Amino acid sequence: MKDKENTGVLFKNIDKEGNQPDLTGHILVGETKKRLAGWTNKSDKGVVYISLQMSEFKPKSEQLKSASSPFTKYEPSETVTDKDVPF
């Protein structure tokens, strides 16, 4: 499916946890693809509405790379040889 200018899609977030958006998707604004997030709310008068937030779009592969991990890769500051080990 090719994106059309000034159109977008939202999908139900089936893996929602905590305050994550109820809906996620993207929109093409001009030639720039943006991420959309939506939260369903209810007004004081009982009217249901969706609040939206637009942010920079990152492909899934890039999102996984930038996700923080509890594990960090060890990179020694200098090369250690057998001669440097005292035992």
Buried (B, 14 or more C-beta within 10 A) or exposed (E): EEEEEEEBEBEEBEEEEEEEBBBBBBBBEEEEBBBBBBBEEEEEEEEEEEEBEEEEBEEEEEEEEEEEEEEEEEEEEEEEEEEEEEE
